[in-house]
Amino acid sequence: MLNAVETGPVSLGELVARTGLSRATAHRLAVALEVHRLVGRDPDGRFVPGPRLAAGGAVPLPWALVAAARPVLAELRDATGESSQLYVRHGEVRVCVAAAERASGLRDTVPVGSTLPMTAGSGAQVLLAFADTPLPLPDPGAGAGTGGITPVGAAFDASALDRVRRRGWAESVGEREAGLASVSAPVRDADGRVIAALSLSGPVERLTRSPGRRHGAAVVAAAERLAARPTGRPAQLLDP
């Protein structure tokens, strides 16, 4: 089942064809794996790798935070009309662990479980700006800021991360994909540590070339609402 969705997205019919299982059994197992976040769904209802499968290792992920994020992301989407996501860092990539997509029209779809590079995008900027563990540098000491450093091949530099720390949000235009803009803000735990990046994304035509000016305040407010919600202790990735 996991092999079948690893290259997803796949419909239930495609899942049946790839596994050789009956339709009822394939659906039952897929739903069970979805409960444990090994399988997810894209906006069209097709099966895709879930956050646990995408993360690819036994690392702590804030599952209680993921559950609390869903209504916050939906509220942000409804207020702005744009797609919203929650990212956590896993080594040298970031993983989308929750999302609320636009129902129609031109949209930026990032399925739950997607892995994106830490070298582009406002979500990557936020996670690096407040990172405890930096990524490799092209040479010793290059790109150092006042906390967090830029990885090799990054579309942004250390000064951009300094700006993120000063103003409390990050923006990007065409960094990860041409024509795409985004705004992200840090989500902190009870101890003040940044554990996730809450993002809003969409086409430049709607977000403009200054997406932070347009939606920065709304994204920061959503991140603060999420941080204020009771989430308990993060569960381990392989907890039952």
URZI-V647662 format. One record per residue. RES is the residue in three letters. PHI is phi in whole degrees, 0 to 359 (none if undefined). NEAR is the number of other C-alpha atoms within 12 Angstrom. Layout:
RES|PHI|NEAR, RES|PHI|NEAR
This chain:
MET|none|33, LEU|291|30, ASN|298|20, ALA|292|26, VAL|265|34, GLU|299|26, THR|259|23, GLY|316|30, PRO|279|30, VAL|227|29, SER|281|26, LEU|298|32, GLY|299|21, GLU|293|24, LEU|296|32, VAL|298|24, ALA|295|17, ARG|284|22, THR|262|22, GLY|79|16, LEU|276|20, SER|291|18, ARG|300|19, ALA|295|15, THR|291|18, ALA|299|27, HIS|295|24, ARG|298|18, LEU|291|24, ALA|297|37, VAL|295|24, ALA|296|18, LEU|293|26, GLU|294|29, VAL|301|19, HIS|269|23, ARG|65|34, LEU|274|34, VAL|232|40, GLY|232|40, ARG|231|36, ASP|271|28, PRO|300|23, ASP|266|18, GLY|85|19, ARG|281|27, PHE|278|39, VAL|223|40, PRO|301|38, GLY|277|39, PRO|303|44, ARG|293|39, LEU|293|34, ALA|292|37, ALA|294|34, GLY|72|25, GLY|189|16, ALA|276|17, VAL|238|22, PRO|292|24, LEU|233|35, PRO|281|36, TRP|296|32, ALA|297|24, LEU|294|38, VAL|300|40, ALA|297|26, ALA|290|29, ALA|287|38, ARG|304|29, PRO|293|24, VAL|294|37, LEU|296|42, ALA|295|30, GLU|296|29, LEU|294|37, ARG|300|31, ASP|292|20, ALA|285|20, THR|253|29, GLY|79|28, GLU|239|41, SER|291|43, SER|228|48, GLN|217|49, LEU|236|56, TYR|242|50, VAL|236|46, ARG|274|41, HIS|227|37, GLY|64|27, GLU|262|26, VAL|226|29, ARG|241|39, VAL|244|40, CYS|281|43, VAL|253|47, ALA|199|42, ALA|203|42, ALA|226|39, GLU|263|36, ARG|300|29, ALA|285|17, SER|205|13, GLY|79|14, LEU|294|19, ARG|217|28, ASP|254|34, THR|262|30, VAL|237|33, PRO|298|36, VAL|302|43, GLY|100|42, SER|295|38, THR|251|30, LEU|236|30, PRO|289|32, MET|267|38, THR|256|32, ALA|204|37, GLY|100|41, SER|293|50, GLY|297|50, ALA|296|55, GLN|301|52, VAL|296|52, LEU|295|51, LEU|279|52, ALA|301|46, PHE|248|38, ALA|288|33, ASP|277|17, THR|245|19, PRO|284|30, LEU|266|33, PRO|300|23, LEU|258|21, PRO|296|15, ASP|206|13, PRO|307|13, GLY|84|16, ALA|289|18, GLY|75|29, ALA|287|25, GLY|242|25, THR|268|22, GLY|161|27, GLY|83|34, ILE|224|38, THR|270|41, PRO|281|37, VAL|301|23, GLY|79|17, ALA|292|28, ALA|278|26, PHE|228|34, ASP|241|27, ALA|298|31, SER|295|23, ALA|295|34, LEU|292|39, ASP|299|27, ARG|295|25, VAL|300|36, ARG|294|27, ARG|289|17, ARG|263|21, GLY|87|35, TRP|206|44, ALA|234|46, GLU|224|48, SER|215|42, VAL|226|30, GLY|70|27, GLU|288|29, ARG|273|28, GLU|207|22, ALA|301|18, GLY|85|22, LEU|252|33, ALA|234|39, SER|205|50, VAL|226|52, SER|222|47, ALA|222|49, PRO|283|44, VAL|250|42, ARG|252|31, ASP|271|26, ALA|296|19, ASP|267|11, GLY|88|14, ARG|280|17, VAL|281|32, ILE|245|37, ALA|197|43, ALA|237|54, LEU|263|59, SER|234|57, LEU|235|57, SER|217|52, GLY|178|39, PRO|292|30, VAL|302|29, GLU|303|20, ARG|263|26, LEU|279|31, THR|70|23, ARG|275|24, SER|232|22, PRO|297|34, GLY|292|32, ARG|296|21, ARG|281|23, HIS|231|35, GLY|305|33, ALA|296|25, ALA|293|33, VAL|291|44, VAL|299|35, ALA|298|26, ALA|294|41, ALA|297|43, GLU|290|29, ARG|297|28, LEU|294|36, ALA|296|33, ALA|280|21, ARG|283|23, PRO|293|17, THR|236|21, GLY|73|17, ARG|276|16, PRO|299|22, ALA|274|21, GLN|288|17, LEU|303|25, LEU|261|20, ASP|298|15, PRO|292|10
